[in-house]
Amino acid sequence: MAAQAKEQKQSQTADSNTSSPLSGNLKDDLQHIRQGLGNSMDLIIRHFKLINAAPQVAVIYMEGLTDKELVDDFISHAMSFQTVSEEGQKLSTSQEVFNYIKEKALTPGKSQSLTNRGGLFEALLSGNTLVLVEGMPEALSGDTSGGEVRPVSEAGTQVSIRGSKASFTETISVNISLVRRRVKNQNLWVEPMKLGAVTQTNIAIMYIHGIADEDVLKKLREKLKEIRVDSILESGYIEQLIEGSGYTPFPTLYNTERPDTVAGNLLDGRIAVFVDGTPFVLIAPATFFMFFHTVEDYYQRFDISTLIRLLRFLCFFISMFGPAIFVAALNFHQEMIPTPLLINLASQREGVPFPAFVEALMMEVTFEIIREAGIRLPSPIGQTVSIIGGLVLGQAAVQAGIVSPAMVIVVSITGISSFTTPAFNMALSVRFLRFVIVFVSAFMGLYGIAILALMLVAHLCSLRSLGVPYMSPLGPFDPQAQKDTLIRSPIHFMKIRPRLEHKSNVRKKADKDRQGNQV
């Protein structure tokens, strides 16, 4: 109890120290900083005395959060000045030395003055370097953030066949710059904020002023301000906290690690949410059809892109309903199967001891185990496990009479079809729903599948993403937007932005379409 009371007292003391103003006593202020950070080993404090200046100066920074070369250049530059006035008089007072460093010796950008200890900790943990002068109840902060960061590399989850190979990193400033290089427009606005009471994670909202819908933007700001959690470690935290409905298997926010995808969606009137520490950027509002579109659809000819897009929707249907339809046909609707094929299937299942539902369930679970193992293992080993494991287990199961060859084929086609969905979170939703649909088909046949499909459609039509209907532009139907929904029309035909994401369209405001032509 005594130890707990002592720890609580120290915590309260530390909290009061962080909110109190600087004292001007250099030794006292430095001691409070050390205590506030628990005497952490990565806190670096260096003492200096400027040439021809009486007051002592201290430079403080966090090792690993700052650019070491920039800090060294900053220190050597600031400390090498001959601190004398224009008349040759020695700068003896703390105020004179402080003003001299602030006006002439402080080189890093984004420099600012801080007067309370809370601001000091925030600046230090953001990678800034602080300058404290003996006798001054004020500190100077210079932006020296840097340290070891992952360089811009190729996207790992959204592979690019044609187009930019660059992907986002874990540094929010780098990610914002990657988008700015693609949209060089003064109306590309970025609003910063911090979320997470403990982590104080940097968040940024990016949108194109005049194109993004103000109502959607207002709703997003309100939802972000309502977040009350200790930590934001990844954009998935925000995705779960601001999504329109928490009781749906379908994602209501889109995420990507490709800058060109973000740029394209910003030009369509959507909003991007950047989170420091993750390469995945959220895009809102999201619609169902967004998860089947890729930015490469606009880099290819429209006929090829349309064919590939239709193929994705077909594979989505197969991956969700394939095993269920097969099980329903075998159990309840044999008359729908051609007689030669039915005889062949019956001969294959002659030695199988399990009903079709149990057989499909075993194969689906086995496939999911192999897929999950392949993802978690290192890349070369994971690919080997996925390929060899699938072949060996499938062949062994057929030879042992546990499953029929037809079921192996159906489950394999289903699994391969699920890989064609560009968005991983949408593919995860299909994997979950597939088990539910197979279970219903085993007891109600095609009638159960039809009823469940109607329920899913009704559920999708009821969803909203920041107030935007999830099934738009099909529900509600917008004939103009059909040029870029199931198909992809030629680019010169797509002159108007999506209406539901951009209610005050540029065409309505400036009598110009999205290509800048007078209408």
ZAMARGU-4260 file (C-alpha; in steps of 0.2 Angstrom, whole numbers, plus 5000, padded with zeros to 4 digits):
<rodrens>
0) 5000/5000/5000 | 5014/5012/5004 | 5023/5009/4988 | 5006/5011/4978 | 5003/5028/4987
5) 5021/5033/4984 | 5019/5029/4965 | 5002/5038/4965 | 5010/5054/4973 | 5024/5054/4960
10) 5012/5052/4946 | 5002/5067/4952 | 5018/5077/4955 | 5023/5073/4937 | 5006/5078/4930
15) 5007/5095/4939 | 5024/5098/4933 | 5019/5095/4915 | 5006/5108/4916 | 5016/5121/4926
20) 5025/5136/4918 | 5044/5136/4917 | 5053/5143/4932 | 5068/5151/4923 | 5080/5142/4934
25) 5089/5131/4922 | 5094/5118/4935 | 5076/5116/4941 | 5068/5116/4924 | 5080/5102/4918
30) 5077/5092/4934 | 5058/5093/4930 | 5061/5087/4913 | 5071/5072/4919 | 5058/5067/4932
35) 5044/5069/4919 | 5052/5057/4907 | 5057/5045/4921 | 5076/5049/4919 | 5075/5040/4902
40) 5091/5035/4895 | 5087/5042/4878 | 5085/5060/4885 | 5100/5069/4880 | 5105/5086/4889
45) 5120/5096/4883 | 5126/5111/4892 | 5135/5125/4883 | 5141/5143/4887 | 5141/5154/4872
50) 5156/5164/4867 | 5156/5181/4876 | 5140/5177/4885 | 5137/5175/4903 | 5121/5165/4905
55) 5122/5146/4903 | 5113/5137/4889 | 5106/5119/4888 | 5101/5110/4872 | 5089/5095/4875
60) 5083/5082/4863 | 5077/5063/4862 | 5089/5051/4854 | 5082/5041/4840 | 5068/5054/4837
65) 5079/5067/4830 | 5090/5069/4814 | 5107/5067/4822 | 5116/5077/4809 | 5103/5091/4809
70) 5105/5092/4828 | 5124/5093/4827 | 5123/5106/4814 | 5110/5116/4824 | 5121/5115/4840
75) 5137/5119/4832 | 5129/5134/4822 | 5120/5141/4837 | 5135/5139/4849 | 5148/5146/4837
80) 5141/5164/4836 | 5150/5178/4844 | 5136/5184/4855 | 5140/5203/4856 | 5129/5217/4852
85) 5132/5229/4837 | 5141/5241/4849 | 5153/5227/4854 | 5145/5225/4871 | 5144/5208/4879
90) 5127/5201/4880 | 5126/5198/4898 | 5107/5197/4902 | 5097/5181/4899 | 5084/5190/4888
95) 5097/5197/4877 | 5105/5180/4874 | 5088/5172/4872 | 5083/5185/4859 | 5100/5183/4850
100) 5098/5164/4848 | 5080/5166/4843 | 5083/5179/4829 | 5101/5175/4823 | 5107/5158/4828
105) 5091/5146/4827 | 5091/5138/4810 | 5079/5124/4810 | 5061/5127/4802 | 5046/5128/4812
110) 5054/5136/4827 | 5043/5142/4841 | 5043/5148/4859 | 5037/5137/4874 | 5032/5143/4891
115) 5025/5128/4900 | 5032/5111/4903 | 5018/5102/4894 | 5023/5110/4878 | 5041/5105/4881
120) 5037/5086/4883 | 5026/5087/4867 | 5040/5095/4857 | 5053/5083/4863 | 5043/5068/4859
125) 5039/5075/4842 | 5058/5075/4838 | 5061/5094/4841 | 5077/5101/4849 | 5074/5113/4864
130) 5086/5127/4869 | 5084/5133/4887 | 5094/5149/4894 | 5098/5152/4912 | 5086/5165/4919
135) 5073/5164/4905 | 5055/5156/4909 | 5054/5152/4890 | 5061/5139/4879 | 5065/5138/4860
140) 5060/5123/4850 | 5067/5119/4833 | 5061/5106/4821 | 5074/5092/4820 | 5063/5077/4818
145) 5070/5062/4809 | 5079/5047/4815 | 5078/5030/4807 | 5063/5028/4796 | 5058/5016/4782
150) 5062/5022/4765 | 5048/5023/4752 | 5047/5006/4744 | 5035/4996/4733 | 5018/4992/4740
155) 5017/4975/4749 | 4998/4972/4749 | 4992/4981/4734 | 5004/4976/4720 | 5006/4988/4705
160) 5007/4981/4688 | 5007/4998/4679 | 5009/5015/4688 | 5018/5021/4702 | 5028/5009/4713
165) 5029/5020/4728 | 5020/5016/4744 | 5017/5025/4760 | 5029/5023/4775 | 5026/5024/4794
170) 5030/5043/4794 | 5015/5055/4792 | 5025/5069/4785 | 5032/5058/4771 | 5015/5051/4767
175) 5008/5069/4765 | 5022/5074/4754 | 5019/5059/4742 | 5002/5065/4739 | 5006/5083/4737
180) 5019/5078/4723 | 5004/5071/4713 | 4991/5085/4717 | 5000/5101/4716 | 4986/5112/4720
185) 4984/5126/4733 | 4967/5119/4738 | 4974/5103/4744 | 4971/5106/4763 | 4978/5096/4778
190) 4971/5098/4795 | 4981/5091/4809 | 4975/5084/4826 | 4981/5072/4840 | 4971/5057/4846
195) 4975/5045/4860 | 4976/5052/4878 | 4992/5042/4881 | 5000/5040/4864 | 4996/5057/4857
200) 4996/5050/4839 | 4997/5063/4825 | 4982/5062/4814 | 4979/5072/4798 | 4964/5075/4787
205) 4967/5079/4769 | 4955/5085/4756 | 4953/5096/4741 | 4944/5112/4746 | 4930/5115/4734
210) 4928/5097/4729 | 4926/5088/4745 | 4908/5089/4752 | 4907/5100/4767 | 4894/5090/4776
215) 4904/5074/4774 | 4919/5083/4781 | 4910/5090/4795 | 4903/5073/4800 | 4921/5066/4799
220) 4928/5080/4810 | 4914/5077/4823 | 4917/5058/4824 | 4936/5061/4826 | 4933/5073/4840
225) 4922/5061/4849 | 4936/5047/4850 | 4941/5045/4868 | 4954/5031/4869 | 4971/5029/4877
230) 4980/5024/4861 | 4979/5025/4842 | 4993/5013/4836 | 4986/5010/4818 | 4973/5017/4807
235) 4962/5002/4810 | 4958/5009/4827 | 4951/5025/4819 | 4942/5014/4806 | 4933/5004/4820
240) 4929/5020/4830 | 4921/5030/4816 | 4913/5018/4804 | 4895/5020/4802 | 4889/5003/4809
245) 4899/4991/4820 | 4887/4977/4817 | 4891/4973/4799 | 4904/4961/4791 | 4907/4973/4777
250) 4920/4987/4778 | 4913/5005/4778 | 4930/5014/4776 | 4943/5010/4763 | 4961/5009/4766
255) 4976/5009/4755 | 4995/5011/4755 | 4997/5018/4737 | 4998/5037/4735 | 4990/5037/4718
260) 4975/5029/4725 | 4973/5042/4738 | 4976/5056/4725 | 4962/5049/4713 | 4950/5048/4727
265) 4953/5065/4733 | 4950/5071/4715 | 4933/5062/4716 | 4928/5072/4732 | 4933/5060/4746
270) 4943/5063/4761 | 4959/5054/4767 | 4964/5051/4785 | 4983/5049/4789 | 4989/5041/4805
275) 5007/5043/4810 | 5015/5026/4812 | 5006/5016/4799 | 5008/5015/4780 | 4989/5013/4778
280) 4978/5028/4774 | 4960/5028/4777 | 4948/5035/4763 | 4930/5041/4767 | 4916/5040/4762
285) 4917/5022/4755 | 4905/5013/4744 | 4903/4995/4740 | 4910/4996/4723 | 4926/5005/4728
290) 4932/4989/4735 | 4932/4981/4717 | 4940/4996/4708 | 4959/4999/4707 | 4969/5014/4701
295) 4976/5003/4687 | 4958/5002/4679 | 4961/5020/4673 | 4979/5017/4667 | 4973/5003/4654
300) 4961/5004/4640 | 4943/5005/4645 | 4938/4989/4637 | 4951/4979/4645 | 4948/4988/4662
305) 4929/4984/4660 | 4932/4965/4657 | 4944/4964/4672 | 4932/4973/4683 | 4917/4962/4678
310) 4928/4947/4681 | 4931/4953/4699 | 4913/4954/4702 | 4910/4937/4695 | 4924/4930/4706
315) 4916/4939/4721 | 4900/4930/4718 | 4909/4913/4716 | 4919/4915/4732 | 4904/4919/4742
320) 4891/4907/4735 | 4901/4893/4726 | 4902/4880/4739 | 4885/4884/4746 | 4877/4881/4728
325) 4886/4865/4726 | 4881/4858/4743 | 4863/4864/4740 | 4862/4855/4723 | 4869/4839/4730
330) 4857/4838/4744 | 4841/4846/4738 | 4841/4849/4719 | 4849/4834/4710 | 4837/4837/4696
335) 4846/4853/4691 | 4862/4843/4688 | 4864/4835/4671 | 4862/4816/4672 | 4880/4811/4667
340) 4887/4824/4679 | 4876/4818/4693 | 4881/4800/4690 | 4899/4805/4690 | 4897/4815/4707
345) 4888/4800/4715 | 4902/4788/4710 | 4915/4800/4717 | 4905/4801/4734 | 4902/4783/4735
350) 4916/4780/4748 | 4915/4797/4757 | 4908/4794/4774 | 4903/4812/4777 | 4888/4822/4770
355) 4892/4836/4758 | 4890/4850/4771 | 4903/4842/4783 | 4914/4838/4768 | 4913/4857/4762
360) 4916/4863/4780 | 4932/4852/4782 | 4939/4858/4766 | 4935/4876/4769 | 4943/4876/4787
365) 4958/4867/4780 | 4960/4879/4766 | 4959/4894/4778 | 4972/4886/4790 | 4984/4884/4775
370) 4981/4902/4769 | 4983/4909/4787 | 4999/4899/4789 | 5006/4905/4773 | 5003/4923/4777
375) 5011/4922/4794 | 5027/4913/4789 | 5041/4921/4780 | 5038/4924/4761 | 5048/4910/4753
380) 5042/4897/4767 | 5024/4904/4766 | 5023/4901/4747 | 5030/4883/4749 | 5018/4879/4763
385) 5003/4886/4753 | 5007/4877/4737 | 5014/4860/4744 | 5002/4860/4758 | 4986/4862/4747
390) 4992/4849/4734 | 4998/4836/4747 | 4983/4838/4758 | 4970/4838/4744 | 4977/4823/4736
395) 4979/4813/4752 | 4961/4817/4757 | 4954/4811/4740 | 4965/4795/4741 | 4959/4792/4759
400) 4941/4794/4754 | 4938/4808/4766 | 4932/4820/4752 | 4927/4819/4734 | 4938/4826/4720
405) 4923/4837/4715 | 4923/4846/4732 | 4942/4849/4731 | 4939/4857/4714 | 4925/4868/4721
410) 4934/4874/4736 | 4950/4877/4726 | 4941/4888/4714 | 4932/4897/4728 | 4949/4901/4737
415) 4957/4907/4721 | 4942/4918/4716 | 4943/4926/4733 | 4961/4932/4729 | 4955/4943/4715
420) 4946/4955/4726 | 4958/4970/4727 | 4953/4975/4745 | 4959/4963/4758 | 4946/4968/4771
425) 4932/4965/4758 | 4940/4948/4755 | 4940/4944/4774 | 4921/4948/4774 | 4918/4936/4760
430) 4928/4922/4770 | 4917/4925/4785 | 4900/4925/4776 | 4905/4910/4765 | 4903/4898/4781
435) 4887/4906/4785 | 4880/4903/4768 | 4886/4885/4767 | 4878/4882/4784 | 4861/4889/4778
440) 4862/4879/4761 | 4864/4863/4770 | 4847/4865/4778 | 4837/4875/4766 | 4845/4873/4749
445) 4844/4886/4736 | 4829/4894/4744 | 4839/4897/4760 | 4853/4905/4749 | 4841/4916/4740
450) 4833/4922/4756 | 4850/4925/4764 | 4856/4934/4748 | 4841/4946/4749 | 4844/4949/4767
455) 4862/4954/4762 | 4857/4965/4749 | 4845/4974/4761 | 4858/4975/4774 | 4870/4983/4761
460) 4857/4996/4756 | 4854/5001/4774 | 4873/5004/4777 | 4880/5022/4777 | 4898/5028/4776
465) 4898/5046/4784 | 4880/5048/4778 | 4883/5042/4760 | 4873/5026/4755 | 4885/5011/4754
470) 4877/5004/4738 | 4878/5021/4728 | 4877/5024/4714 | 4866/5009/4712 | 4855/5012/4727
475) 4850/5026/4725 | 4852/5024/4707 | 4862/5038/4698 | 4862/5035/4679 | 4877/5047/4676
480) 4888/5037/4688 | 4885/5021/4680 | 4900/5025/4668 | 4912/5020/4682 | 4903/5007/4693
485) 4902/4990/4685 | 4910/4995/4670 | 4924/5008/4666 | 4919/5020/4652 | 4932/5030/4642
490) 4940/5044/4652 | 4933/5057/4640 | 4916/5052/4644 | 4918/5053/4663 | 4916/5072/4665
495) 4906/5073/4681 | 4912/5068/4699 | 4902/5055/4709 | 4887/5065/4714 | 4884/5057/4731
500) 4902/5061/4737 | 4902/5078/4729 | 4884/5086/4731 | 4891/5103/4726 | 4899/5098/4710
505) 4912/5108/4701 | 4900/5108/4686 | 4887/5116/4696 | 4898/5129/4704 | 4909/5135/4690
510) 4899/5128/4674 | 4914/5117/4671 | 4916/5098/4671 | 4930/5089/4680 | 4941/5091/4664
515) 4939/5110/4665 | 4929/5111/4649 | 4915/5124/4648 | 4897/5117/4648
</rodrens>
